[in-house]
Amino acid sequence: MPGNRILIVEDDHGISSVVALNLQYVGYECVTFDDGRKAAEHLVKDHAFDLALLDIMLPGMDGFALFSRMECCNIPVIYMTAKTDSGSEVRGLKEGAEDYIVKPFEMVTLLVRIEKVLARTGKLNRVYRCLDLVLDMDSRRLTKAGEEIILPPLELDVLAVRMKNKNRTVSRERILNEIWGEDYFGDIRTVDVRVANIRKKLGLNQQIRTISKVGYRLEERA
C-alpha cells in the first residue's frame, strides 16, 4: 500500500521543495504546484489526494479560492502561510480548513499536524514500511522479509513511532508522549529498554541509531 498522497501548492520554491523532501523522506507521496490555477486545473483530471497544503497568497488563484475546489474533491486542507493576521486564520478555519500553520514553522510540527488531520478525517495510512519490515497498525501485524514477527504491544507501538518517522531523530520524550501520554511520570529509561529489545529481536543494531542526549533514529538509506 502506498503512502498518503499530499498536494502542495506553494509559490516559494525553497519552501515547497523542503516540505516535499521531508514528507517524502517519511513515506508520503507529494505533488507540487507553484500556481493556484494550475493546481485547480490539475484537480480536474487527478484529485486522488488525501490532504492539501495550501499557501494563501498564490499567483493565478489564491488559497481561499482554491479551497472550494479541494472541498468539491473531498480533500482536507491545511493552510501554511505567512499571513499572521487573525482575520485570515479565522476565515480559513471557519470556511472549513482543518488547520492553519504560520511560516516559518518546524517540520516536525507540520508532520504532527498532517498526521492528526489524516487520522481525524479517516485518511491516515497506518501501514509503515522500512527496510524489510512492514507494520500494519490497524491489524497490529508485523512482518520481516515476509515472515510474521510477534512483539509485545508496547514494543510494537515504539517501533511504529520509529517507522513512521524513519530517517528522522525522535526524542525519548516524544516517544513517551505518543505512547504513554503527556501525563506519564515514570522512568524515561523505559523507552531505552523497549528500543534495546526491538534491536535484538529484529536485528536492527546498526539501523536504529542512538543520538546522544536526544533519542533515536531508524535509518533507511537508498
PyMOL commands that set and color helices and strands:
alter all, ss='L'
color gray80, all
select helices_A, chain A and resi 13-25+36-45+63-72+86-94+107-120+153-164+172-179+189-202
alter helices_A, ss='H'
color red, helices_A
select strands_A, chain A and resi 5-9+29-33+51-54+77-81+99-102+127-130+133-136+141-144+147-149+170-171+208-211+215-218
alter strands_A, ss='S'
color yellow, strands_A
deselect
rebuild
show_as cartoon
